[in-house]
Structures are given as C-alpha cells and as structure tokens.
C-alpha cells in the first residue's frame, strides 16, 4: 500500500482508470472511536483528470495506507485468462464507453462459453443459462438493462443514443458480479468444503 502523503501514488485512478494518475490531497482530518481509541488519519485526494475523489486512511505511527475508498477494481483469477483480459480492458477503457461495453460483452461471452454455452447469440445463451439454473432470472434481467447489446441496438436504430461512461460502468458492474456469481463464490464454497473435510479427518 502507498503512503498517506500530499499525493496518492497508485497505478490507476479508481474512477477513470487512467494510468499513473495525479491524485492530490484536497483535505485531511483525524478520527477516533467513541472511547478515544482507533486513532486514524484520513486524506481525500482529487484526480486531476476526472475530478473523482478517493479517500484513504492510515495509523499515525507509520502512515502506510490501510484502506482506500473506492479501491481499484481487480478481476479475480478464478476466471479464464481470456475473460479476465477482456474485462480488464473494459475497465481500462471506460473513458471510451462504446468500446468498453463491447469488451465487457466479450468477457461475459467468454465466461458463458467456459460454462458450455456456445451456440446462439449472447442473449439467447444468457436465457439458456437461466433455464438451466446456472444464473438467476434477475441476473438475466440485469444483463438486459445494462446495454450489453448496445452495439446491436445502434446498428438496428441509427437514432439510438451512444452510451456514456455511466453506461460503461453499469456494464462493468454487471460483469464483475457475474464473475462473483459464476466463479468466485463456487470456488470459495468448494474451498470451504475441502477445508472442513480436512479438519474432520484431523479430528
């Protein structure tokens, strides 16, 4: 973790994902718990590119940052390298919303193929995943709401509005949640079951 200083030195802005952002402290304060303990120092940093604000705190004795809000998005290693690469590129290119959405859609596409859904278009495969109880009906409804099919819609309707960064972020949020639902949580469940069985054997 970086140091709580006049500039926050991190790889990417948590808001716009620009590399090597210029994050400058705009305010600072201290907090304590009700009984005077848990003494923490805080700073708020503004990105000079997008204007987004990131807060961070550290203990006064060493100023190593313990937490940041929001933290940088990290894609879990439980998904395939292809799906992960698409999603990382979608996050990095949020400032180019149309391209970011297509990259998120490619990540979703790759994840579904990894689960065996390889025929039809993206939405037909999402609907098939609902029928097979791989994902919930609500997840499919969310997929329709976040404009995963924005590129197809623009081809069909030249009057359709181009997506903006908010649309891109919504699509990224959906894709990150799908990663959690399809890969991260099942992996953690299996890990928990394995650990419990190992503990039973030891007893």
Protein Blocks (a to p, Z undefined) as FASTA:
>chain_A
ZZddfbdcdfbdfklopahiacddfbdcddddfkopaiacddddddfklopacdddddfk
lopafbdcdddddddfkbcfklmmmmmmmmmmmmmmmlmmmmmmmmmmmmmmmnopagdc
fklmmmmmmmnomacfklmmmmmmnopmmmmmmmmmmkbccddfklmmmmmmmmmmmmmm
mmmmmmmmmmmmmmmmmmmmmZZ
